[in-house]
Structure formats: structure tokens, C-alpha cells
């Protein structure tokens, strides 16, 4: 019953979020701020994690494929498809749910308990729209770039692992990453990324927006936002995979 | 003018405000006083629509606020300014950006006009050279003054102040009180202030409404309050030994 109430309250908030902004110019400004804060500032962590994950996927696949009947270039293909299908969208989504989600829920939660949201409301500003919509737009616009970046960097990380450890010849890896390429996999990953971006921004924002109490409750809202959005990402991953790849 | 008629408010079945009716006049500093937990803040948040009242009417110059839809309420709020207990300045914006925020949002002024208006408001609250500072870089008293500047930047018809003196030393509190009072008279604003500070009551309480356990127990002026025979009000005003001695002295002087 409580879950249904929460879902209802979430959709009521979303109705406020996706309403007509008071002044477009102010929202554009805010969107660019959020692109910097939530998107550009996430490039570092995405690059670091993707490069290491690409390397690890390549090395693990190599050590698990000892059979001489299996061609070496399949390792490159496996690394590429793992990055495209799962890691760059879902894993990066989960990482961003932690980084961006905690940022959003603590920022909005802090604004709630220090009455900054009330101040916006008293001014006649739709606080939900002003605070949350630019974050959603920024992530929906920028997260696909992060996903594409993660794909390239991850595949590059795999190649670096090949070259630096000698686990397999570079030429085999390079042949493998070009072999049997399915462009739809990129589209599939980008569709998932957009859905995850909405989850990553709206769920923690909902948790932060409804905080009551003090700093302790802001911390709890932040944790709740991250956990809930992570579970929803995994759930929607299954649903979208079934819908798009079956 | 703000008129309340039979306001009732409850949370989860627990009644907080009981049948409150009162009129707040323009050009006067109207004070709502009462103990902590008496329902002052709930009453103020109900007046501005941050809480939805269970029943009763709220009129802003004959406009029925309670029966307005969200959009109409939001439009009316553009005529309000509010000073929050903790100032509620936006942390991520500088002092200047905080004050010009309502202008950016709702006015059609040019950049230069906005800058002039911000500087005028900062001047009005006696602040200089703080435009580029962030709220965390200025003192509590200065934050209150910036919040007042932000509240008056759009020339509001109604000004609401929730505990404007909380966390301030007595001298700074007097400065803030005087500032609010001056602005109220200068622009003929209907000002409603929540406070439990008796210094404020005596300094600027042109109309005082006493709330006790969610009921309106008494209303009058800061002169009349000293001679009230309302038990709950006297308990509240003369809570300290110092205040009791002042009262005894007053009685002695008037009888001799």
C-alpha cells in the first residue's frame, strides 16, 4: 500500500516537473549549469571505470578461452559486445545513479530543509519544475554521450590490455572488434541510456524533494534515492532487453 | 489587507489551528506571537498557501485565496515577499543573483535596470559591497538583510516574516525590526511577522495577535498588551523574572 502511495506521489511530482516553465531563458541557463555539474563532471569517472572494465573483460575472456578451436579474435568481439550491450549503458547507469543520484537528492533535500524550496514557491515559481526539469533534460541529453564515450574507451582499454600484457595479438583483437558488428546494439544501448537517465534524475529528485526533518533525513533520502534508482535500472534493463532484443 | 475567516488546520487528524479569524491591515506591522509549537508558523504557511487549510477563508484585498487554483495562487504570490527564519537564500547564487532572481524570473527589465534595482534594494537594507559574495560568506544579520532585499525587490504588497530575529544578537535584531517597520510604512505593505521576541513586540507591534494552543486568544496593540488580563498572554509575556519585576514596577508606579 505504501509503495502505491509513493508511486502516486512520484507521478504527481512528475506532473509538476513536466509543466510549462515560467521563463524559458532561466531554464536554459539552468540546463547548461546542470550539464556541467551532472554531465561534464562525470566524464572522469566514466573514462576511468570504462578503461579498466574493458581491460578486465578482455583479460578474463582470454584466460577462459584456452580452447585452440576457438579463434582468438572472438575475444575482441566479446569485449566489444559486452561494452556495447551491457557495460556502457547499464553499468555506467548504475555508477551514475550513485554519483549523480546522491548529488541530486542531497542538493534538493538540503534546499527543502533550509526552506529554499518554500522560498521559490512563495515567489510564485514552480519549484519542482525549476529544480528538477533542467536536471532531467541535462542527463537525457548528455548521458548518451557518456555512453558512447564509455564504449570507445572500454574497447580501447581492452586493446591496451592486449598490447601491455601480450595476452593476445593486437591484430586479432582489432579484427575481433570489427567482426560481425551490429549497429542496432549501439541504438539499443542509447535507448536504455535515455530511460536510465530519466530514472537517475527523477527518483533521487523525488526522494530529496519530499525530505522532512534535518541533515540525517537528507542522508537517508540520498541513500533511498540511490538504492531505488539502482533497482529500477536493473528492472528496466530486463524489460528493455526483452522488448528490444527478443 | 489580509483577512482570515474561521481558519482550521489539522495534520493527520491532529488539529493545530482552531477557528482563527483576524484582519491584518496595510501599512502596519502585524505581529503573530505565541509560544513555540503554538501554531504560529502553521498559520503563516497557511496564509501564504504552503499548507492547505481544512476550512475557512483567506482574503487578499477581497481576493479569495483558498478557492483559487494553483496557477492563480502562484500569480498572487508574485505580490508577496517572504523572509524565512533561516533566510532561505540560495546557496549556489551570489548575493546579487539571489536578489535579482525574482526580477530574472518575472520582470521584463533590462540588465541595467535590474542591476540598478538590486543596488537600490541593497542600499535600502544598508548593505554595500556584498554583491559578489555568497550567502555562506556573510554573517547571519547580513543574510537576513539580503533576504529582506530579495523579498522587497518586486515591490510586494504583502510581506511575511517568520521569526526574523531568530539567531541574532539583540542589537542586530533591533536593526532588522526597524528595517521591516520602515519598509512597511514607506511602501504601505501589509506586513505579518511571526515572533516570540518580546523586544520586537514592544518596538514594532502596531497590531499583535496572540496564538495559544492553536486558538487566537487575544489581539490588540503593543501598548494594550501590557495591561491585558488574559492569563495565557500574561504567562507568555511575563515568563521571565525580569519581565515580572518590570510589570510589578509598572503597577507600583501607576498606583502611587
Interface residues (C-beta under 8 A of the other chain):
Chain A: X22 X23 X25 X26 X110 X111 X114 X115 X116 X118 X119 X121 X122 X123 X124 X125 X126
Chain B: X45 X48 X50 X74 X75 X76 X77 X78 X80 X81 X82 X84 X85 X86 X88 X89 X90 X91 X101 X102 X104 X105 X106 X160
